[in-house]
């Protein structure tokens, strides 16, 4: 069993599951086509689901079970997932190698998060098969149980004081909370300083200051960027400088936004300036004038073509190496840093959800945990020079109507040499 991409004559693509004879597995293909075309899901979603379902069907085939019988023994499948490495669970492994021997000291090869993701795809396939008449209805009670809502947050329980009931998955591993992997603000500043072009600096700022995903950055069209103070002349009612994240599946560079819901992302003064600087750099390449994409190839062929996705990782890694950083920050860690900074600055979680484009607020909740580095910065009085202070402030959400000034401490004997940097209102008189 293996996941396999399918391209239809219309050009639409999705992923399915093939058996050992390279024949399509009907129950899996029916579900994946429903996800892609019935629910208008993304191709990447069917790819993730197909890989998870292929793991389950592979275990059923190698253990001599039909897939409905495998559902009734889902606990054994979870044990197999936890301890069967690629040499056992891979598509190229032989059936004789399907035995798993996990002795003392053997750690799991898959995390609880990964196992739960596989189980989610398998449960969704089974529910579709039951609804389509391809499986018996008793499998629903095997997968789910009735549970009360006492363990849910008050906001999820509603205004009624009475207890209600819901369906809860029977098979699920506990996922320990762990701090989100984010890029440090100092590392982002170092990467910015090591960028060799205005285009590269704009890419880093769009991820670290606007929270865009890598594909959302490279999928931007020139019509998506509105840098005017009033965009109503363009037919847009969104105030101030902003950009629109729009999902387009026909992008030739494969940069497809994850969310199908269009959103507007505000831009601060630093990012707007980066757009202006990049525009002058782009004007020096005549081939770029014919492209509607914002970010195009300027220094290597084909000139004027939209940048490929892995080019973002390459430029961030190269800049981090020039800056002397150890493990380089990833593009997605810069997006995590933006989310954490929004919440650290007092932003509400629903505001962060809207800025990030999360469909579920549970995806945003991982950023609500305090940053240990932030605790250390608050507990220690670090003496920052001018460049570090200004650079660090640029990585924080903008403080409208304020400016960064230097101050010195005053004692009874006069002005001392100690001081620092502080935000002060731009307007207003000094009190007498």
BELBELMO-V113563 format. One record per residue. N is the residue number from 1. PSI is psi as a letter, one per 40 degrees, with the letter a starting at -180 (NA if undefined). Layout:
N,PSI + N,PSI
This chain:
1,h + 2,i + 3,i + 4,h + 5,i + 6,h + 7,h + 8,i + 9,d + 10,e + 11,e + 12,i + 13,i + 14,i + 15,i + 16,a + 17,h + 18,i + 19,a + 20,d + 21,e + 22,f + 23,i + 24,h + 25,h + 26,d + 27,d + 28,d + 29,d + 30,d + 31,d + 32,d + 33,d + 34,d + 35,d + 36,d + 37,d + 38,d + 39,e + 40,f + 41,i + 42,i + 43,d + 44,d + 45,d + 46,d + 47,d + 48,d + 49,d + 50,d + 51,d + 52,d + 53,d + 54,d + 55,d + 56,d + 57,d + 58,d + 59,d + 60,d + 61,d + 62,e + 63,e + 64,f + 65,i + 66,i + 67,d + 68,d + 69,d + 70,d + 71,d + 72,e + 73,f + 74,d + 75,d + 76,d + 77,d + 78,d + 79,d + 80,d + 81,d + 82,d + 83,e + 84,h + 85,a + 86,d + 87,e + 88,d + 89,e + 90,i + 91,d + 92,e + 93,i + 94,i + 95,d + 96,d + 97,e + 98,e + 99,h + 100,h + 101,h + 102,h + 103,a + 104,h + 105,e + 106,h + 107,i + 108,i + 109,e + 110,i + 111,i + 112,d + 113,d + 114,d + 115,d + 116,d + 117,d + 118,d + 119,d + 120,d + 121,d + 122,d + 123,d + 124,d + 125,d + 126,d + 127,d + 128,d + 129,d + 130,d + 131,d + 132,e + 133,e + 134,e + 135,i + 136,i + 137,e + 138,e + 139,d + 140,d + 141,d + 142,d + 143,d + 144,i + 145,i + 146,h + 147,i + 148,i + 149,e + 150,d + 151,e + 152,i + 153,i + 154,d + 155,d + 156,e + 157,e + 158,a + 159,d + 160,h + 161,d + 162,i + 163,h + 164,i + 165,i + 166,i + 167,h + 168,h + 169,h + 170,d + 171,h + 172,h + 173,i + 174,h + 175,h + 176,i + 177,h + 178,i + 179,i + 180,i + 181,h + 182,i + 183,h + 184,i + 185,d + 186,d + 187,d + 188,d + 189,d + 190,d + 191,d + 192,d + 193,d + 194,e + 195,i + 196,e + 197,i + 198,d + 199,d + 200,d + 201,d + 202,d + 203,d + 204,d + 205,d + 206,d + 207,d + 208,d + 209,d + 210,e + 211,f + 212,i + 213,i + 214,d + 215,d + 216,d + 217,d + 218,e + 219,e + 220,h + 221,i + 222,d + 223,e + 224,e + 225,h + 226,h + 227,e + 228,i + 229,d + 230,h + 231,e + 232,d + 233,e + 234,e + 235,e + 236,h + 237,e + 238,h + 239,i + 240,a + 241,h + 242,i + 243,i + 244,h + 245,h + 246,h + 247,h + 248,h + 249,e + 250,e + 251,h + 252,d + 253,e + 254,e + 255,g + 256,h + 257,i + 258,d + 259,i + 260,e + 261,h + 262,i + 263,i + 264,h + 265,h + 266,i + 267,h + 268,i + 269,d + 270,d + 271,d + 272,d + 273,d + 274,d + 275,d + 276,d + 277,d + 278,d + 279,d + 280,d + 281,d + 282,d + 283,e + 284,e + 285,h + 286,d + 287,d + 288,d + 289,d + 290,e + 291,h + 292,e + 293,i + 294,d + 295,h + 296,i + 297,h + 298,e + 299,e + 300,i + 301,i + 302,h + 303,h + 304,e + 305,i + 306,i + 307,i + 308,i + 309,d + 310,e + 311,d + 312,d + 313,d + 314,d + 315,d + 316,d + 317,d + 318,d + 319,d + 320,d + 321,d + 322,d + 323,e + 324,f + 325,i + 326,b + 327,h + 328,i + 329,i + 330,i + 331,d + 332,d + 333,d + 334,d + 335,d + 336,d + 337,d + 338,d + 339,d + 340,d + 341,d + 342,d + 343,d + 344,d + 345,e + 346,e + 347,i + 348,i + 349,d + 350,d + 351,d + 352,d + 353,d + 354,d + 355,d + 356,e + 357,f + 358,h + 359,d + 360,h + 361,e + 362,d + 363,d + 364,d + 365,d + 366,e + 367,e + 368,e + 369,h + 370,i + 371,h + 372,d + 373,d + 374,d + 375,d + 376,d + 377,d + 378,d + 379,d + 380,i + 381,g + 382,i + 383,h + 384,h + 385,a + 386,d + 387,d + 388,d + 389,d + 390,d + 391,d + 392,d + 393,d + 394,d + 395,e + 396,i + 397,i + 398,i + 399,g + 400,h + 401,e + 402,i + 403,i + 404,h + 405,i + 406,i + 407,i + 408,i + 409,i + 410,h + 411,a + 412,d + 413,e + 414,a + 415,h + 416,i + 417,e + 418,i + 419,a + 420,a + 421,i + 422,i + 423,h + 424,i + 425,i + 426,d + 427,i + 428,i + 429,i + 430,h + 431,h + 432,NA
